[in-house]
Amino acid sequence: MEFLLLILGLAVLVLGGEFLVKGAVGIARNLEISPLVIGMTVVSFGTSAPELLVSLQAAAEGSPEIAVGNVIGSNIANLALVLGVTVLIFPIIVERQTKVIDWPVMMLATILFYIFLFDGFMDRWEGVVLFCFLVIFITWLIRRSRKESKLKIEEQGGKESTLLTIGYLMLGFIGLYFGSGWFVEGAVGIAEYLDVPKAVIGVTVVAFGTSAPELVVSCVAAYRRQPGISIGTLIGSNIFNIMAVIGLTSIVSPIGLNAADARQFLSFDMYWVSGIAIVLLPMLYFGSKFGRLKGVVLLTSYIVYISIIVSANF
């Protein structure tokens, strides 16, 4: 039954990703803002909804290690796995905003997360700081994009019906919601059957499952030649995962980790998520495209990370 859920979830995810990209492009045209900004905001928030739901539920049920592991593992998967697979399919030309604004904000969010989690506890005020920073950043980002009028409608095509684009977007979100839910349910069921520890499930199986929407949307966007949505979704999702998912989760229910889980996250997993983010910077700057060789490097780093996690627990 678990394998059937995996297959059904993946099929619905692909269909939802197709609708979501179509709706996102239409909204970008109608609002006269960059598709990158739409990827950083609307699409990344929608694709990160599974992480938020999983983390809130895990914290409420007394499993904070799942909530934290889910976000850390998902951020590693977004950059190493999802971006790696995406550029293997279709190389991406990186916009200047990604290099000088989006990456630094993602790195700042990662550093704040590490500092706040250093004592093994995330208090409500720390969650408020993260979430307020997100609101300020997104507000500034949208205003800046509209002011500069980066989107050239005459080159991208005419405007579409607002109701139609919203309809596409909603269909996409619904498909991603149900598809990721079935995918995660099947994956977690298989992992629990194999008696995998909760913390490991969080950073591997659950994180991969909740990153499935980003993977599908990024691949569809790359195939549709919308690189702004593709890479914007991934970086925006990583920012959202920390500032909104961890922020809101700790506001609702302060996160407290036991000594073993805190040591695992702080002395291993956080090094990986920070290291991959740092390695990403020169990849963004050097070369005219974010090409397949860089994708191989990222994908290899993810395989190495998962291999270490699995070998250490079996």
C-alpha positions in Angstrom: 0.0 0.0 0.0 2.9 2.4 0.8 4.4 1.9 -2.6 1.0 2.7 -4.3 0.8 5.9 -2.2 4.3 6.8 -3.4 3.4 6.4 -7.1 0.1 8.1 -6.8 1.6 11.0 -4.9 4.3 11.5 -7.5 1.8 11.5 -10.4 -0.3 14.1 -8.7 2.8 16.2 -7.8 3.8 16.3 -11.5 0.3 17.4 -12.6 0.2 20.0 -9.8 3.6 21.4 -10.7 2.5 21.9 -14.3 -0.5 24.0 -13.3 1.5 25.9 -10.7 4.2 27.0 -13.1 1.6 28.1 -15.6 -0.3 30.1 -13.0 2.9 31.7 -11.6 4.0 32.9 -15.1 0.6 34.4 -15.7 0.6 36.2 -12.4 4.1 37.6 -13.0 2.9 39.0 -16.3 -0.3 40.5 -14.8 1.5 42.1 -11.9 4.5 43.2 -14.1 7.1 41.8 -11.8 9.9 39.3 -12.4 9.1 35.6 -12.5 12.1 35.2 -10.1 10.2 37.3 -7.5 7.1 35.1 -8.0 9.2 32.1 -7.5 10.8 33.6 -4.4 7.4 34.4 -2.9 4.1 32.8 -4.1 5.6 29.6 -5.5 8.2 29.0 -2.8 5.6 29.6 -0.1 3.2 27.2 -1.7 5.8 24.5 -2.2 7.0 24.9 1.4 3.5 24.4 2.8 4.1 20.6 3.4 7.2 21.5 5.6 5.1 23.9 7.6 2.2 21.4 8.2 4.6 18.6 9.0 6.7 20.7 11.4 3.6 22.2 13.2 2.1 18.7 13.7 5.4 17.2 14.8 6.0 20.0 17.4 2.4 19.7 18.7 2.8 16.0 19.1 6.0 16.3 21.1 8.4 15.4 18.3 10.5 18.6 17.8 13.3 16.5 16.3 11.1 15.8 13.3 10.3 19.5 12.9 13.9 20.6 13.0 15.2 17.7 11.0 12.5 18.2 8.4 13.6 21.8 7.8 17.4 21.1 7.8 17.0 18.0 5.6 14.6 19.8 3.2 17.0 22.8 2.8 19.9 20.4 2.0 17.7 18.5 -0.4 16.5 21.8 -2.1 20.0 22.9 -3.0 21.9 19.7 -3.4 19.2 17.3 -4.8 16.5 19.5 -6.4 18.8 22.1 -7.9 21.3 19.4 -8.9 18.6 17.4 -10.7 17.1 20.5 -12.3 20.2 21.8 -13.9 21.1 18.3 -15.1 17.8 18.4 -17.1 18.2 22.0 -18.3 21.0 24.4 -17.4 19.9 27.7 -15.8 21.1 31.3 -16.5 21.3 32.9 -13.0 19.9 36.4 -12.6 21.9 39.1 -10.8 19.3 39.4 -8.0 19.9 35.8 -7.0 23.6 36.5 -6.5 23.4 39.8 -4.7 20.1 39.6 -2.7 18.5 36.2 -2.5 21.6 34.1 -1.7 22.8 36.5 1.1 19.3 36.5 2.7 19.3 32.7 2.6 22.7 32.6 4.2 21.7 35.1 6.9 18.6 33.0 7.7 20.8 29.9 8.0 23.2 31.6 10.4 20.4 33.0 12.5 18.9 29.5 12.7 22.2 28.0 13.9 22.6 30.8 16.5 19.1 30.4 17.9 19.3 26.6 17.9 22.8 26.5 19.5 21.5 25.9 23.0 19.1 23.2 21.8 16.0 25.4 22.3 14.0 27.8 20.1 11.9 30.2 22.2 8.9 32.1 21.0 10.7 35.5 20.7 13.3 33.9 18.4 10.5 32.6 16.2 9.0 36.1 16.1 12.3 37.6 15.0 12.6 35.1 12.2 9.0 35.5 11.0 9.1 39.4 11.2 12.4 39.4 9.2 10.6 37.3 6.5 7.7 39.7 6.3 10.0 42.7 5.9 12.1 41.0 3.2 9.2 39.9 1.1 7.5 43.4 1.3 10.7 45.0 0.2 11.3 42.5 -2.5 7.9 43.0 -4.1 8.1 46.8 -4.0 11.6 46.7 -5.5 10.6 44.5 -8.3 7.5 46.6 -9.3 9.5 49.8 -9.1 12.2 48.5 -11.4 9.7 46.9 -13.8 12.0 44.0 -14.6 9.4 42.1 -16.5 9.1 43.1 -20.1 5.6 42.1 -21.0 6.1 42.7 -24.7 8.8 40.1 -24.7 7.0 37.6 -22.5 3.6 37.7 -24.0 0.3 39.5 -23.2 -1.5 39.5 -19.9 -3.9 36.6 -19.1 -7.2 36.4 -17.3 -6.6 37.0 -13.6 -9.2 34.4 -12.6 -7.7 31.9 -15.0 -4.1 32.4 -13.6 -5.4 32.1 -10.0 -7.3 29.0 -11.0 -4.1 27.4 -12.4 -2.3 28.4 -9.2 -5.0 26.9 -7.0 -5.1 23.7 -8.9 -1.3 23.5 -8.7 -1.3 24.0 -4.9 -4.0 21.4 -4.4 -2.1 18.9 -6.5 1.1 19.6 -4.6 -0.7 19.4 -1.2 -2.4 16.0 -1.8 0.5 14.6 -3.9 3.1 15.5 -1.3 0.9 14.2 1.5 0.5 10.8 -0.1 4.2 10.7 -1.0 5.3 11.4 2.6 2.7 9.0 4.0 4.0 6.2 1.8 7.7 7.1 2.5 7.3 7.4 6.2 5.4 4.1 6.4 8.2 2.3 4.6 10.8 3.9 6.9 8.9 3.1 10.1 8.5 -0.5 8.9 12.3 -0.6 8.6 12.6 0.8 12.1 14.5 4.0 11.2 15.1 6.5 14.1 12.8 9.6 14.1 15.6 12.1 13.7 16.9 10.2 10.7 13.4 10.0 9.2 13.2 13.8 9.6 16.4 14.7 7.7 16.0 12.0 5.0 12.6 10.5 4.2 10.3 13.3 5.4 12.7 16.0 4.1 12.8 14.4 0.7 9.1 13.9 0.6 8.3 17.5 1.6 10.9 18.7 -1.0 9.1 16.8 -3.7 7.0 19.8 -4.7 10.1 21.9 -5.1 11.7 19.2 -7.2 8.7 18.9 -9.5 8.1 22.6 -9.9 11.8 23.4 -10.5 12.0 20.6 -13.2 8.8 21.8 -14.9 9.9 25.4 -14.8 13.3 24.5 -16.3 11.6 22.5 -19.0 9.3 25.4 -19.7 12.3 27.7 -19.9 11.4 29.7 -16.7 14.7 29.6 -14.9 13.7 32.5 -12.6 10.8 30.5 -11.2 13.1 27.4 -10.9 15.9 28.8 -8.9 13.8 31.4 -7.1 11.5 28.7 -5.8 14.4 26.8 -4.3 16.2 29.7 -2.6 12.9 31.2 -1.5 11.8 27.9 -0.1 14.9 27.6 2.0 14.3 31.1 3.4 10.7 30.3 4.0 11.6 27.0 5.7 13.7 28.7 8.3 11.9 32.0 8.9 8.3 30.9 8.5 8.3 27.1 9.2 10.7 27.2 12.2 9.6 30.7 13.1 5.9 29.8 13.3 6.5 26.4 14.8 8.5 27.8 17.7 5.9 30.6 18.2 3.1 28.0 18.4 5.2 25.5 20.5 8.7 26.4 21.6 11.2 23.8 20.2 13.3 21.9 22.7 15.7 19.1 21.6 17.2 16.4 23.7 21.1 16.4 24.0 21.6 13.6 21.4 19.4 15.2 18.7 20.8 18.7 19.4 24.4 17.3 19.0 23.4 15.5 15.7 21.9 18.7 14.2 24.5 21.2 15.4 27.6 19.2 14.9 26.7 17.5 11.6 23.5 18.4 9.7 23.9 22.2 10.1 27.4 22.0 8.8 26.1 20.3 5.7 23.3 22.8 5.1 25.7 25.7 5.6 28.5 24.1 3.6 26.3 23.5 0.6 25.0 27.0 0.7 28.5 28.4 0.8 29.7 26.2 -2.1 26.6 27.4 -4.1 27.9 31.0 -4.1 30.9 30.5 -6.4 28.7 28.3 -8.6 26.3 31.2 -9.0 29.1 33.6 -10.0 31.4 31.6 -12.2 30.3 30.6 -15.6 27.6 32.0 -17.9 25.2 29.2 -16.9 24.5 27.0 -13.9 25.3 23.9 -15.9 25.3 20.2 -15.7 28.8 19.8 -14.1 27.7 22.0 -11.2 24.6 19.9 -10.9 26.7 16.7 -10.7 28.7 18.2 -7.9 25.5 19.2 -5.9 23.9 15.8 -6.5 27.0 14.0 -5.4 27.1 16.0 -2.2 23.6 15.0 -1.4 24.3 11.3 -2.1 27.4 11.5 0.2 25.3 13.2 2.9 22.5 10.6 2.8 25.1 7.7 2.7 26.7 9.0 5.9 23.4 9.3 7.6 22.2 5.9 6.6 25.6 4.1 7.4 25.8 5.8 10.8 22.3 4.4 11.8 22.5 0.8 10.4 
